[in-house]
Amino acid sequence: MISIREIMVPISEYSVVDENSLVREAIKVLKKSFYKDENGGIVGHRSLLVTNKKMNWWGS
């Protein structure tokens, strides 16, 4: 059996934006997270994490 730990993506690998960021800023941050893999395919996260002023997770 495969454990969740083996397939999960660590929080530290996600891009993070502040809850008051503009949508265009969030898109820019998200686009920067994409890269080409060893086969030339483009990979990256489809979401980012949102924090509030206290740096608590607010959403994704």
N, CA, C, O and CB atoms as a CASP TS submission, in Angstrom:
PFRMAT TS
TARGET T0000
AUTHOR 0000-0000-0000
METHOD Language model
MODEL 1
PARENT N/A
ATOM      1  N   MET     1       0.830  -1.186   0.000  1.00  0.00           N
ATOM      2  CA  MET     1       0.000   0.000   0.000  1.00  0.00           C
ATOM      3  C   MET     1       0.872   1.247   0.000  1.00  0.00           C
ATOM      4  O   MET     1       1.978   1.248   0.541  1.00  0.00           O
ATOM      5  CB  MET     1      -0.943  -0.001   1.205  1.00  0.00           C
ATOM      6  N   ILE     2       0.371   2.279  -0.600  1.00  0.00           N
ATOM      7  CA  ILE     2       1.083   3.553  -0.660  1.00  0.00           C
ATOM      8  C   ILE     2       0.536   4.469   0.424  1.00  0.00           C
ATOM      9  O   ILE     2      -0.677   4.605   0.585  1.00  0.00           O
ATOM     10  CB  ILE     2       0.945   4.212  -2.066  1.00  0.00           C
ATOM     11  N   SER     3       1.447   5.099   1.168  1.00  0.00           N
ATOM     12  CA  SER     3       1.009   6.024   2.218  1.00  0.00           C
ATOM     13  C   SER     3       0.825   7.431   1.638  1.00  0.00           C
ATOM     14  O   SER     3       1.382   7.763   0.591  1.00  0.00           O
ATOM     15  CB  SER     3       2.033   6.048   3.388  1.00  0.00           C
ATOM     16  N   ILE     4       0.053   8.227   2.321  1.00  0.00           N
ATOM     17  CA  ILE     4      -0.160   9.619   1.919  1.00  0.00           C
ATOM     18  C   ILE     4       1.171  10.357   1.842  1.00  0.00           C
ATOM     19  O   ILE     4       1.389  11.154   0.929  1.00  0.00           O
ATOM     20  CB  ILE     4      -1.112  10.332   2.904  1.00  0.00           C
ATOM     21  N   ARG     5       2.057  10.097   2.792  1.00  0.00           N
ATOM     22  CA  ARG     5       3.366  10.764   2.835  1.00  0.00           C
ATOM     23  C   ARG     5       4.147  10.569   1.534  1.00  0.00           C
ATOM     24  O   ARG     5       4.886  11.459   1.114  1.00  0.00           O
ATOM     25  CB  ARG     5       4.188  10.238   4.015  1.00  0.00           C
ATOM     26  N   GLU     6       3.986   9.414   0.902  1.00  0.00           N
ATOM     27  CA  GLU     6       4.715   9.108  -0.327  1.00  0.00           C
ATOM     28  C   GLU     6       4.217   9.900  -1.535  1.00  0.00           C
ATOM     29  O   GLU     6       4.975  10.109  -2.482  1.00  0.00           O
ATOM     30  CB  GLU     6       4.615   7.635  -0.618  1.00  0.00           C
ATOM     31  N   ILE     7       2.978  10.338  -1.521  1.00  0.00           N
ATOM     32  CA  ILE     7       2.433  11.025  -2.700  1.00  0.00           C
ATOM     33  C   ILE     7       2.081  12.489  -2.460  1.00  0.00           C
ATOM     34  O   ILE     7       1.761  13.209  -3.406  1.00  0.00           O
ATOM     35  CB  ILE     7       1.211  10.306  -3.176  1.00  0.00           C
ATOM     36  N   MET     8       2.136  12.939  -1.205  1.00  0.00           N
ATOM     37  CA  MET     8       1.753  14.320  -0.907  1.00  0.00           C
ATOM     38  C   MET     8       2.813  15.306  -1.395  1.00  0.00           C
ATOM     39  O   MET     8       3.975  14.947  -1.587  1.00  0.00           O
ATOM     40  CB  MET     8       1.527  14.496   0.601  1.00  0.00           C
ATOM     41  N   VAL     9       2.398  16.532  -1.588  1.00  0.00           N
ATOM     42  CA  VAL     9       3.305  17.620  -1.926  1.00  0.00           C
ATOM     43  C   VAL     9       3.488  18.447  -0.656  1.00  0.00           C
ATOM     44  O   VAL     9       2.506  18.942  -0.102  1.00  0.00           O
ATOM     45  CB  VAL     9       2.753  18.498  -3.126  1.00  0.00           C
ATOM     46  N   PRO    10       4.725  18.606  -0.183  1.00  0.00           N
ATOM     47  CA  PRO    10       4.949  19.379   1.037  1.00  0.00           C
ATOM     48  C   PRO    10       4.481  20.831   0.875  1.00  0.00           C
ATOM     49  O   PRO    10       4.616  21.419  -0.198  1.00  0.00           O
ATOM     50  CB  PRO    10       6.434  19.344   1.417  1.00  0.00           C
ATOM     51  N   ILE    11       3.939  21.389   1.935  1.00  0.00           N
ATOM     52  CA  ILE    11       3.475  22.781   1.911  1.00  0.00           C
ATOM     53  C   ILE    11       4.596  23.713   1.476  1.00  0.00           C
ATOM     54  O   ILE    11       4.348  24.700   0.784  1.00  0.00           O
ATOM     55  CB  ILE    11       2.943  23.201   3.293  1.00  0.00           C
ATOM     56  N   SER    12       5.815  23.410   1.873  1.00  0.00           N
ATOM     57  CA  SER    12       6.954  24.282   1.555  1.00  0.00           C
ATOM     58  C   SER    12       7.203  24.415   0.056  1.00  0.00           C
ATOM     59  O   SER    12       7.901  25.335  -0.368  1.00  0.00           O
ATOM     60  CB  SER    12       8.203  23.756   2.222  1.00  0.00           C
ATOM     61  N   GLU    13       6.646  23.515  -0.756  1.00  0.00           N
ATOM     62  CA  GLU    13       6.844  23.582  -2.204  1.00  0.00           C
ATOM     63  C   GLU    13       5.805  24.450  -2.911  1.00  0.00           C
ATOM     64  O   GLU    13       5.948  24.741  -4.099  1.00  0.00           O
ATOM     65  CB  GLU    13       6.813  22.192  -2.785  1.00  0.00           C
ATOM     66  N   TYR    14       4.772  24.862  -2.199  1.00  0.00           N
ATOM     67  CA  TYR    14       3.732  25.693  -2.804  1.00  0.00           C
ATOM     68  C   TYR    14       4.111  27.166  -2.772  1.00  0.00           C
ATOM     69  O   TYR    14       4.820  27.612  -1.869  1.00  0.00           O
ATOM     70  CB  TYR    14       2.401  25.483  -2.089  1.00  0.00           C
ATOM     71  N   SER    15       3.646  27.907  -3.742  1.00  0.00           N
ATOM     72  CA  SER    15       3.794  29.354  -3.743  1.00  0.00           C
ATOM     73  C   SER    15       2.778  29.930  -2.768  1.00  0.00           C
ATOM     74  O   SER    15       1.696  29.372  -2.586  1.00  0.00           O
ATOM     75  CB  SER    15       3.606  29.949  -5.177  1.00  0.00           C
ATOM     76  N   VAL    16       3.131  31.050  -2.142  1.00  0.00           N
ATOM     77  CA  VAL    16       2.274  31.666  -1.134  1.00  0.00           C
ATOM     78  C   VAL    16       2.068  33.133  -1.470  1.00  0.00           C
ATOM     79  O   VAL    16       3.003  33.824  -1.873  1.00  0.00           O
ATOM     80  CB  VAL    16       2.881  31.511   0.280  1.00  0.00           C
ATOM     81  N   VAL    17       0.833  33.605  -1.301  1.00  0.00           N
ATOM     82  CA  VAL    17       0.519  35.028  -1.468  1.00  0.00           C
ATOM     83  C   VAL    17      -0.281  35.500  -0.260  1.00  0.00           C
ATOM     84  O   VAL    17      -0.915  34.705   0.434  1.00  0.00           O
ATOM     85  CB  VAL    17      -0.274  35.281  -2.793  1.00  0.00           C
ATOM     86  N   ASP    18      -0.240  36.796  -0.025  1.00  0.00           N
ATOM     87  CA  ASP    18      -1.010  37.425   1.038  1.00  0.00           C
ATOM     88  C   ASP    18      -2.458  37.576   0.595  1.00  0.00           C
ATOM     89  O   ASP    18      -2.727  37.742  -0.595  1.00  0.00           O
ATOM     90  CB  ASP    18      -0.408  38.797   1.419  1.00  0.00           C
ATOM     91  N   GLU    19      -3.387  37.520   1.534  1.00  0.00           N
ATOM     92  CA  GLU    19      -4.805  37.616   1.208  1.00  0.00           C
ATOM     93  C   GLU    19      -5.190  38.929   0.529  1.00  0.00           C
ATOM     94  O   GLU    19      -6.236  39.006  -0.115  1.00  0.00           O
ATOM     95  CB  GLU    19      -5.614  37.448   2.453  1.00  0.00           C
ATOM     96  N   ASN    20      -4.365  39.953   0.664  1.00  0.00           N
ATOM     97  CA  ASN    20      -4.655  41.246   0.042  1.00  0.00           C
ATOM     98  C   ASN    20      -3.976  41.425  -1.317  1.00  0.00           C
ATOM     99  O   ASN    20      -4.059  42.497  -1.917  1.00  0.00           O
ATOM    100  CB  ASN    20      -4.227  42.360   0.965  1.00  0.00           C
ATOM    101  N   SER    21      -3.317  40.395  -1.794  1.00  0.00           N
ATOM    102  CA  SER    21      -2.670  40.461  -3.110  1.00  0.00           C
ATOM    103  C   SER    21      -3.719  40.597  -4.200  1.00  0.00           C
ATOM    104  O   SER    21      -4.836  40.095  -4.073  1.00  0.00           O
ATOM    105  CB  SER    21      -1.797  39.209  -3.360  1.00  0.00           C
ATOM    106  N   LEU    22      -3.350  41.275  -5.260  1.00  0.00           N
ATOM    107  CA  LEU    22      -4.226  41.366  -6.426  1.00  0.00           C
ATOM    108  C   LEU    22      -4.191  40.040  -7.177  1.00  0.00           C
ATOM    109  O   LEU    22      -3.211  39.298  -7.106  1.00  0.00           O
ATOM    110  CB  LEU    22      -3.801  42.541  -7.358  1.00  0.00           C
ATOM    111  N   VAL    23      -5.263  39.756  -7.891  1.00  0.00           N
ATOM    112  CA  VAL    23      -5.334  38.511  -8.661  1.00  0.00           C
ATOM    113  C   VAL    23      -4.179  38.444  -9.649  1.00  0.00           C
ATOM    114  O   VAL    23      -3.583  37.383  -9.833  1.00  0.00           O
ATOM    115  CB  VAL    23      -6.687  38.398  -9.405  1.00  0.00           C
ATOM    116  N   ARG    24      -3.858  39.558 -10.283  1.00  0.00           N
ATOM    117  CA  ARG    24      -2.767  39.540 -11.267  1.00  0.00           C
ATOM    118  C   ARG    24      -1.436  39.198 -10.604  1.00  0.00           C
ATOM    119  O   ARG    24      -0.598  38.529 -11.208  1.00  0.00           O
ATOM    120  CB  ARG    24      -2.664  40.898 -11.981  1.00  0.00           C
ATOM    121  N   GLU    25      -1.233  39.655  -9.356  1.00  0.00           N
ATOM    122  CA  GLU    25      -0.006  39.310  -8.633  1.00  0.00           C
ATOM    123  C   GLU    25       0.035  37.815  -8.312  1.00  0.00           C
ATOM    124  O   GLU    25       1.081  37.177  -8.425  1.00  0.00           O
ATOM    125  CB  GLU    25       0.103  40.135  -7.334  1.00  0.00           C
ATOM    126  N   ALA    26      -1.104  37.270  -7.916  1.00  0.00           N
ATOM    127  CA  ALA    26      -1.178  35.840  -7.607  1.00  0.00           C
ATOM    128  C   ALA    26      -0.897  35.003  -8.849  1.00  0.00           C
ATOM    129  O   ALA    26      -0.203  33.989  -8.775  1.00  0.00           O
ATOM    130  CB  ALA    26      -2.557  35.484  -7.030  1.00  0.00           C
ATOM    131  N   ILE    27      -1.436  35.426  -9.991  1.00  0.00           N
ATOM    132  CA  ILE    27      -1.194  34.708 -11.249  1.00  0.00           C
ATOM    133  C   ILE    27       0.284  34.754 -11.607  1.00  0.00           C
ATOM    134  O   ILE    27       0.850  33.756 -12.054  1.00  0.00           O
ATOM    135  CB  ILE    27      -2.038  35.307 -12.395  1.00  0.00           C
ATOM    136  N   LYS    28       0.905  35.904 -11.412  1.00  0.00           N
ATOM    137  CA  LYS    28       2.334  36.046 -11.707  1.00  0.00           C
ATOM    138  C   LYS    28       3.165  35.099 -10.833  1.00  0.00           C
ATOM    139  O   LYS    28       4.084  34.442 -11.322  1.00  0.00           O
ATOM    140  CB  LYS    28       2.787  37.510 -11.490  1.00  0.00           C
ATOM    141  N   VAL    29       2.837  35.034  -9.549  1.00  0.00           N
ATOM    142  CA  VAL    29       3.541  34.134  -8.628  1.00  0.00           C
ATOM    143  C   VAL    29       3.337  32.683  -9.052  1.00  0.00           C
ATOM    144  O   VAL    29       4.279  31.890  -9.054  1.00  0.00           O
ATOM    145  CB  VAL    29       3.049  34.342  -7.173  1.00  0.00           C
ATOM    146  N   LEU    30       2.110  32.344  -9.408  1.00  0.00           N
ATOM    147  CA  LEU    30       1.806  30.975  -9.822  1.00  0.00           C
ATOM    148  C   LEU    30       2.546  30.607 -11.104  1.00  0.00           C
ATOM    149  O   LEU    30       3.081  29.504 -11.214  1.00  0.00           O
ATOM    150  CB  LEU    30       0.300  30.802 -10.020  1.00  0.00           C
ATOM    151  N   LYS    31       2.582  31.520 -12.073  1.00  0.00           N
ATOM    152  CA  LYS    31       3.294  31.252 -13.333  1.00  0.00           C
ATOM    153  C   LYS    31       4.777  31.006 -13.099  1.00  0.00           C
ATOM    154  O   LYS    31       5.385  30.181 -13.782  1.00  0.00           O
ATOM    155  CB  LYS    31       3.114  32.418 -14.304  1.00  0.00           C
ATOM    156  N   LYS    32       5.366  31.717 -12.135  1.00  0.00           N
ATOM    157  CA  LYS    32       6.795  31.546 -11.839  1.00  0.00           C
ATOM    158  C   LYS    32       7.106  30.156 -11.296  1.00  0.00           C
ATOM    159  O   LYS    32       8.253  29.713 -11.345  1.00  0.00           O
ATOM    160  CB  LYS    32       7.252  32.598 -10.837  1.00  0.00           C
ATOM    161  N   SER    33       6.096  29.469 -10.781  1.00  0.00           N
ATOM    162  CA  SER    33       6.330  28.150 -10.196  1.00  0.00           C
ATOM    163  C   SER    33       6.409  27.043 -11.247  1.00  0.00           C
ATOM    164  O   SER    33       6.810  25.924 -10.928  1.00  0.00           O
ATOM    165  CB  SER    33       5.236  27.830  -9.205  1.00  0.00           C
ATOM    166  N   PHE    34       6.036  27.334 -12.483  1.00  0.00           N
ATOM    167  CA  PHE    34       6.068  26.323 -13.538  1.00  0.00           C
ATOM    168  C   PHE    34       7.482  26.158 -14.092  1.00  0.00           C
ATOM    169  O   PHE    34       8.252  27.116 -14.153  1.00  0.00           O
ATOM    170  CB  PHE    34       5.097  26.696 -14.666  1.00  0.00           C
ATOM    171  N   TYR    35       7.810  24.940 -14.490  1.00  0.00           N
ATOM    172  CA  TYR    35       9.131  24.647 -15.057  1.00  0.00           C
ATOM    173  C   TYR    35       9.021  23.452 -15.994  1.00  0.00           C
ATOM    174  O   TYR    35       8.023  22.731 -15.984  1.00  0.00           O
ATOM    175  CB  TYR    35      10.176  24.367 -13.933  1.00  0.00           C
ATOM    176  N   LYS    36      10.049  23.253 -16.800  1.00  0.00           N
ATOM    177  CA  LYS    36      10.084  22.103 -17.710  1.00  0.00           C
ATOM    178  C   LYS    36      10.730  20.925 -17.002  1.00  0.00           C
ATOM    179  O   LYS    36      11.773  21.064 -16.363  1.00  0.00           O
ATOM    180  CB  LYS    36      10.854  22.444 -19.020  1.00  0.00           C
ATOM    181  N   ASP    37      10.097  19.761 -17.121  1.00  0.00           N
ATOM    182  CA  ASP    37      10.667  18.560 -16.524  1.00  0.00           C
ATOM    183  C   ASP    37      11.692  17.947 -17.470  1.00  0.00           C
ATOM    184  O   ASP    37      11.983  18.509 -18.525  1.00  0.00           O
ATOM    185  CB  ASP    37       9.563  17.538 -16.188  1.00  0.00           C
ATOM    186  N   GLU    38      12.236  16.799 -17.092  1.00  0.00           N
ATOM    187  CA  GLU    38      13.297  16.165 -17.884  1.00  0.00           C
ATOM    188  C   GLU    38      12.837  15.732 -19.268  1.00  0.00           C
ATOM    189  O   GLU    38      13.669  15.501 -20.145  1.00  0.00           O
ATOM    190  CB  GLU    38      13.837  14.971 -17.149  1.00  0.00           C
ATOM    191  N   ASN    39      11.528  15.617 -19.482  1.00  0.00           N
ATOM    192  CA  ASN    39      10.995  15.239 -20.794  1.00  0.00           C
ATOM    193  C   ASN    39      10.540  16.443 -21.612  1.00  0.00           C
ATOM    194  O   ASN    39      10.012  16.287 -22.712  1.00  0.00           O
ATOM    195  CB  ASN    39       9.838  14.280 -20.623  1.00  0.00           C
ATOM    196  N   GLY    40      10.746  17.639 -21.074  1.00  0.00           N
ATOM    197  CA  GLY    40      10.350  18.848 -21.781  1.00  0.00           C
ATOM    198  C   GLY    40       8.920  19.284 -21.515  1.00  0.00           C
ATOM    199  O   GLY    40       8.470  20.298 -22.048  1.00  0.00           O
ATOM    200  N   GLY    41       8.204  18.529 -20.697  1.00  0.00           N
ATOM    201  CA  GLY    41       6.831  18.902 -20.344  1.00  0.00           C
ATOM    202  C   GLY    41       6.824  19.993 -19.283  1.00  0.00           C
ATOM    203  O   GLY    41       7.723  20.055 -18.444  1.00  0.00           O
ATOM    204  N   ILE    42       5.830  20.836 -19.322  1.00  0.00           N
ATOM    205  CA  ILE    42       5.722  21.910 -18.343  1.00  0.00           C
ATOM    206  C   ILE    42       4.914  21.406 -17.152  1.00  0.00           C
ATOM    207  O   ILE    42       3.801  20.905 -17.308  1.00  0.00           O
ATOM    208  CB  ILE    42       5.065  23.178 -18.969  1.00  0.00           C
ATOM    209  N   VAL    43       5.490  21.547 -15.962  1.00  0.00           N
ATOM    210  CA  VAL    43       4.838  21.086 -14.739  1.00  0.00           C
ATOM    211  C   VAL    43       4.823  22.194 -13.691  1.00  0.00           C
ATOM    212  O   VAL    43       5.644  23.110 -13.725  1.00  0.00           O
ATOM    213  CB  VAL    43       5.547  19.837 -14.186  1.00  0.00           C
ATOM    214  N   GLY    44       3.899  22.098 -12.781  1.00  0.00           N
ATOM    215  CA  GLY    44       3.788  23.066 -11.692  1.00  0.00           C
ATOM    216  C   GLY    44       2.465  22.898 -10.983  1.00  0.00           C
ATOM    217  O   GLY    44       1.617  22.109 -11.401  1.00  0.00           O
ATOM    218  N   HIS    45       2.294  23.635  -9.922  1.00  0.00           N
ATOM    219  CA  HIS    45       1.057  23.567  -9.154  1.00  0.00           C
ATOM    220  C   HIS    45      -0.039  24.378  -9.828  1.00  0.00           C
ATOM    221  O   HIS    45       0.232  25.376 -10.496  1.00  0.00           O
ATOM    222  CB  HIS    45       1.282  24.067  -7.727  1.00  0.00           C
ATOM    223  N   ARG    46      -1.279  23.938  -9.647  1.00  0.00           N
ATOM    224  CA  ARG    46      -2.425  24.659 -10.193  1.00  0.00           C
ATOM    225  C   ARG    46      -3.067  25.550  -9.145  1.00  0.00           C
ATOM    226  O   ARG    46      -4.074  26.207  -9.410  1.00  0.00           O
ATOM    227  CB  ARG    46      -3.453  23.682 -10.742  1.00  0.00           C
ATOM    228  N   SER    47      -2.490  25.572  -7.972  1.00  0.00           N
ATOM    229  CA  SER    47      -3.031  26.407  -6.904  1.00  0.00           C
ATOM    230  C   SER    47      -1.886  26.955  -6.068  1.00  0.00           C
ATOM    231  O   SER    47      -0.752  26.483  -6.155  1.00  0.00           O
ATOM    232  CB  SER    47      -4.021  25.609  -6.019  1.00  0.00           C
ATOM    233  N   LEU    48      -2.196  27.952  -5.264  1.00  0.00           N
ATOM    234  CA  LEU    48      -1.214  28.497  -4.344  1.00  0.00           C
ATOM    235  C   LEU    48      -1.883  28.683  -2.996  1.00  0.00           C
ATOM    236  O   LEU    48      -3.107  28.608  -2.889  1.00  0.00           O
ATOM    237  CB  LEU    48      -0.623  29.836  -4.869  1.00  0.00           C
ATOM    238  N   LEU    49      -1.090  28.924  -1.977  1.00  0.00           N
ATOM    239  CA  LEU    49      -1.624  29.081  -0.634  1.00  0.00           C
ATOM    240  C   LEU    49      -1.771  30.558  -0.312  1.00  0.00           C
ATOM    241  O   LEU    49      -0.964  31.384  -0.738  1.00  0.00           O
ATOM    242  CB  LEU    49      -0.722  28.386   0.400  1.00  0.00           C
ATOM    243  N   VAL    50      -2.806  30.877   0.441  1.00  0.00           N
ATOM    244  CA  VAL    50      -3.094  32.263   0.808  1.00  0.00           C
ATOM    245  C   VAL    50      -2.973  32.392   2.320  1.00  0.00           C
ATOM    246  O   VAL    50      -3.522  31.587   3.072  1.00  0.00           O
ATOM    247  CB  VAL    50      -4.517  32.700   0.318  1.00  0.00           C
ATOM    248  N   THR    51      -2.241  33.425   2.756  1.00  0.00           N
ATOM    249  CA  THR    51      -2.080  33.671   4.188  1.00  0.00           C
ATOM    250  C   THR    51      -2.673  35.021   4.570  1.00  0.00           C
ATOM    251  O   THR    51      -2.822  35.909   3.730  1.00  0.00           O
ATOM    252  CB  THR    51      -0.596  33.612   4.584  1.00  0.00           C
ATOM    253  N   ASN    52      -3.011  35.163   5.852  1.00  0.00           N
ATOM    254  CA  ASN    52      -3.493  36.449   6.343  1.00  0.00           C
ATOM    255  C   ASN    52      -2.333  37.214   6.969  1.00  0.00           C
ATOM    256  O   ASN    52      -1.184  36.780   6.881  1.00  0.00           O
ATOM    257  CB  ASN    52      -4.644  36.258   7.368  1.00  0.00           C
ATOM    258  N   LYS    53      -2.627  38.349   7.600  1.00  0.00           N
ATOM    259  CA  LYS    53      -1.569  39.197   8.170  1.00  0.00           C
ATOM    260  C   LYS    53      -0.759  38.500   9.257  1.00  0.00           C
ATOM    261  O   LYS    53       0.402  38.839   9.488  1.00  0.00           O
ATOM    262  CB  LYS    53      -2.174  40.457   8.736  1.00  0.00           C
ATOM    263  N   LYS    54      -1.372  37.529   9.921  1.00  0.00           N
ATOM    264  CA  LYS    54      -0.683  36.796  10.980  1.00  0.00           C
ATOM    265  C   LYS    54       0.058  35.579  10.439  1.00  0.00           C
ATOM    266  O   LYS    54       0.555  34.755  11.206  1.00  0.00           O
ATOM    267  CB  LYS    54      -1.675  36.362  12.046  1.00  0.00           C
ATOM    268  N   MET    55       0.130  35.472   9.119  1.00  0.00           N
ATOM    269  CA  MET    55       0.783  34.365   8.422  1.00  0.00           C
ATOM    270  C   MET    55       0.090  33.027   8.676  1.00  0.00           C
ATOM    271  O   MET    55       0.717  31.973   8.574  1.00  0.00           O
ATOM    272  CB  MET    55       2.237  34.275   8.844  1.00  0.00           C
ATOM    273  N   ASN    56      -1.190  33.068   9.004  1.00  0.00           N
ATOM    274  CA  ASN    56      -1.989  31.850   9.124  1.00  0.00           C
ATOM    275  C   ASN    56      -2.542  31.507   7.755  1.00  0.00           C
ATOM    276  O   ASN    56      -2.832  32.404   6.963  1.00  0.00           O
ATOM    277  CB  ASN    56      -3.140  32.019  10.165  1.00  0.00           C
ATOM    278  N   TRP    57      -2.692  30.220   7.463  1.00  0.00           N
ATOM    279  CA  TRP    57      -3.256  29.809   6.182  1.00  0.00           C
ATOM    280  C   TRP    57      -4.691  30.290   6.108  1.00  0.00           C
ATOM    281  O   TRP    57      -5.466  30.112   7.047  1.00  0.00           O
ATOM    282  CB  TRP    57      -3.177  28.269   5.996  1.00  0.00           C
ATOM    283  N   TRP    58      -5.035  30.892   5.000  1.00  0.00           N
ATOM    284  CA  TRP    58      -6.368  31.443   4.816  1.00  0.00           C
ATOM    285  C   TRP    58      -7.154  30.645   3.795  1.00  0.00           C
ATOM    286  O   TRP    58      -8.377  30.543   3.896  1.00  0.00           O
ATOM    287  CB  TRP    58      -6.287  32.895   4.392  1.00  0.00           C
ATOM    288  N   GLY    59      -6.475  30.083   2.819  1.00  0.00           N
ATOM    289  CA  GLY    59      -7.153  29.309   1.789  1.00  0.00           C
ATOM    290  C   GLY    59      -6.171  28.848   0.731  1.00  0.00           C
ATOM    291  O   GLY    59      -4.961  29.034   0.864  1.00  0.00           O
ATOM    292  N   SER    60      -6.702  28.246  -0.321  1.00  0.00           N
ATOM    293  CA  SER    60      -5.870  27.803  -1.445  1.00  0.00           C
ATOM    294  C   SER    60      -6.618  28.010  -2.733  1.00  0.00           C
ATOM    295  O   SER    60      -6.098  27.703  -3.806  1.00  0.00           O
ATOM    296  CB  SER    60      -5.460  26.324  -1.293  1.00  0.00           C
TER
END
